[in-house]
């Protein structure tokens, strides 16, 4: 298990280098593809690998596979969270929960980019459950809700993100989402205030 973890970590670190510092090299795309395939082969049920695969596919503009990878990654993360919650090793789990926060934050951002707003909100909510004192998941969930409301109000308009939000919408689903988003903004702002005071 430790060997697999180290291998996967090595593959993902190499991919990050190819996608950032070496992204203009001719072989960057193929190198990322080779490395992610090796990682999937070694540990096919690792949610971080699928999240990285989604990121690669977004950069390649292969959006449908990116969306599939995001959904699969979130399903596996949910299973991991459930397993940790049901385990008896409380002290170890706290550390493992903390280790999940950054990759989940990355996945939430990817989900927003791919217009998977429900998934993004669910991920952000899960991060808040792990640590309610972090500001970012509040704002990620608010942003996902904000764009989801715009999409619900303009379902047939491809430029819905650029349109104004109607805060007086009397649709039950939309008004509920607006209310929840306002509550999240206030709570997130309070967290931010506490952070500033520490």
C-alpha positions as CSV (number, residue, x, y, z in Angstrom):
1,X,0.0,0.0,0.0
2,X,2.9,2.4,0.9
3,X,4.7,1.6,-2.4
4,X,1.5,2.3,-4.4
5,X,1.0,5.6,-2.5
6,X,4.6,6.7,-3.3
7,X,4.3,5.7,-6.9
8,X,1.1,7.6,-7.4
9,X,2.5,10.6,-5.6
10,X,5.5,10.5,-8.0
11,X,3.3,10.3,-11.0
12,X,1.0,13.2,-9.9
13,X,4.0,15.4,-9.0
14,X,5.5,14.8,-12.4
15,X,2.2,15.6,-14.1
16,X,2.0,18.9,-12.1
17,X,5.5,19.8,-13.4
18,X,4.6,19.0,-17.0
19,X,1.3,21.1,-16.7
20,X,3.1,24.1,-15.2
21,X,6.8,24.6,-15.6
22,X,7.1,22.4,-18.8
23,X,3.7,23.1,-20.3
24,X,5.1,24.7,-23.5
25,X,7.3,21.7,-24.3
26,X,6.1,19.7,-27.4
27,X,5.9,16.4,-25.4
28,X,4.0,17.9,-22.4
29,X,0.6,16.6,-23.4
30,X,1.8,13.1,-24.3
31,X,3.9,12.9,-21.1
32,X,0.9,13.8,-19.0
33,X,-1.2,11.2,-20.8
34,X,1.4,8.5,-20.3
35,X,1.8,9.4,-16.6
36,X,-1.9,9.5,-15.8
37,X,-2.5,6.2,-17.5
38,X,0.3,4.6,-15.4
39,X,-1.3,6.1,-12.2
40,X,-4.7,4.8,-13.1
41,X,-3.3,1.4,-13.8
42,X,-1.5,1.3,-10.4
43,X,-4.4,2.6,-8.4
44,X,-7.7,2.8,-10.4
45,X,-9.9,3.7,-7.4
46,X,-7.9,6.7,-6.3
47,X,-10.0,9.9,-6.5
48,X,-7.0,12.2,-6.7
49,X,-5.8,10.4,-9.8
50,X,-9.3,10.9,-11.4
51,X,-9.3,14.6,-10.4
52,X,-5.9,15.0,-12.0
53,X,-7.2,13.2,-15.1
54,X,-10.0,15.7,-15.2
55,X,-7.6,18.6,-15.1
56,X,-5.6,17.1,-17.9
57,X,-8.7,16.6,-20.0
58,X,-9.8,20.2,-19.4
59,X,-6.4,21.5,-20.6
60,X,-6.9,19.3,-23.7
61,X,-10.5,20.7,-24.1
62,X,-11.8,17.1,-23.8
63,X,-14.7,18.3,-21.7
64,X,-17.0,15.3,-21.7
65,X,-14.3,13.0,-20.3
66,X,-13.3,15.7,-17.8
67,X,-16.9,15.8,-16.5
68,X,-17.0,12.0,-16.2
69,X,-13.7,12.0,-14.3
70,X,-14.9,14.8,-11.9
71,X,-18.1,12.8,-11.2
72,X,-16.2,9.5,-10.6
73,X,-13.6,11.3,-8.5
74,X,-16.3,12.8,-6.2
75,X,-18.0,9.4,-5.9
76,X,-14.7,7.8,-4.7
77,X,-14.0,10.8,-2.4
78,X,-17.5,10.3,-0.8
79,X,-16.7,6.6,-0.3
80,X,-13.4,7.5,1.4
81,X,-15.1,10.1,3.7
82,X,-17.8,7.5,4.6
83,X,-15.1,4.9,5.4
84,X,-13.2,7.3,7.6
85,X,-16.4,8.3,9.4
86,X,-17.3,4.7,10.1
87,X,-13.8,3.8,11.3
88,X,-12.9,3.5,14.9
89,X,-9.4,5.1,14.5
90,X,-10.5,8.7,15.4
91,X,-7.1,10.3,15.8
92,X,-5.7,8.9,12.6
93,X,-8.9,9.9,10.8
94,X,-8.5,13.6,11.8
95,X,-5.2,13.7,9.9
96,X,-6.7,11.9,6.9
97,X,-9.6,14.3,6.9
98,X,-7.2,17.2,6.8
99,X,-5.3,15.6,3.9
100,X,-8.5,15.4,1.9
101,X,-9.3,19.2,2.1
102,X,-6.9,20.4,-0.5
103,X,-7.7,17.8,-3.2
104,X,-11.4,18.3,-2.6
105,X,-11.0,22.1,-3.0
106,X,-9.2,21.5,-6.3
107,X,-12.0,19.2,-7.4
108,X,-14.7,21.8,-6.5
109,X,-12.9,24.4,-8.6
110,X,-12.8,22.0,-11.5
111,X,-16.5,21.1,-11.1
112,X,-17.4,24.9,-11.3
113,X,-15.2,25.3,-14.4
114,X,-17.1,22.4,-16.0
115,X,-20.5,23.8,-15.0
116,X,-21.2,20.9,-12.6
117,X,-22.6,23.2,-10.0
118,X,-24.5,20.6,-7.9
119,X,-21.3,18.5,-7.5
120,X,-19.3,21.6,-6.7
121,X,-21.7,22.7,-4.0
122,X,-21.7,19.1,-2.5
123,X,-17.9,19.0,-2.4
124,X,-17.7,22.5,-0.8
125,X,-20.3,21.4,1.8
126,X,-18.3,18.3,2.6
127,X,-15.2,20.4,3.2
128,X,-17.2,22.6,5.5
129,X,-18.3,19.5,7.5
130,X,-14.6,18.6,7.9
131,X,-13.5,22.0,9.0
132,X,-16.1,24.8,9.3
133,X,-13.4,27.4,10.1
134,X,-12.0,27.5,6.5
135,X,-13.3,30.4,4.5
136,X,-12.7,29.1,0.9
137,X,-15.4,26.3,0.8
138,X,-18.1,28.9,1.8
139,X,-17.2,31.1,-1.2
140,X,-16.8,28.1,-3.6
141,X,-20.3,26.9,-2.6
142,X,-21.7,30.5,-2.9
143,X,-20.1,30.9,-6.4
144,X,-21.5,27.5,-7.5
145,X,-24.9,28.4,-6.3
146,X,-24.7,31.8,-7.9
147,X,-24.0,30.3,-11.3
148,X,-26.6,27.5,-10.8
149,X,-29.2,30.2,-10.1
150,X,-28.3,32.0,-13.3
151,X,-28.5,28.7,-15.2
152,X,-31.9,27.9,-13.7
153,X,-33.1,31.4,-14.7
154,X,-31.7,31.2,-18.2
155,X,-31.8,27.5,-19.1
156,X,-31.6,28.0,-22.9
157,X,-29.1,30.8,-23.0
158,X,-25.4,29.8,-23.5
159,X,-24.2,33.2,-22.2
160,X,-26.2,32.8,-18.9
161,X,-23.1,33.4,-16.8
162,X,-22.9,37.0,-18.2
163,X,-26.6,37.8,-17.4
164,X,-27.9,39.6,-14.3
165,X,-29.2,37.6,-11.4
166,X,-32.9,38.1,-10.5
167,X,-33.0,38.1,-6.7
168,X,-36.8,38.4,-6.6
169,X,-37.4,35.2,-8.5
170,X,-40.5,33.5,-7.0
171,X,-39.6,30.0,-8.2
172,X,-39.4,27.8,-5.1
173,X,-36.1,26.1,-6.0
174,X,-34.4,29.3,-7.0
175,X,-35.6,31.4,-4.0
176,X,-34.5,28.5,-1.6
177,X,-31.0,28.5,-3.3
178,X,-30.8,32.3,-3.0
179,X,-31.6,32.2,0.7
180,X,-29.1,29.4,1.3
181,X,-26.4,31.3,-0.5
182,X,-27.0,34.5,1.5
183,X,-26.7,32.4,4.7
184,X,-23.4,30.9,3.4
185,X,-22.0,34.3,2.6
186,X,-22.8,35.7,6.0
187,X,-21.2,32.6,7.7
188,X,-18.2,32.7,5.4
189,X,-17.7,36.4,6.2
190,X,-17.9,35.7,9.9
191,X,-15.2,33.0,9.4
192,X,-13.0,35.5,7.5
193,X,-13.4,38.0,10.3
194,X,-12.3,35.5,12.9
195,X,-9.3,34.6,10.7
196,X,-8.3,38.3,10.5
197,X,-8.5,38.6,14.3
198,X,-6.3,35.6,15.0
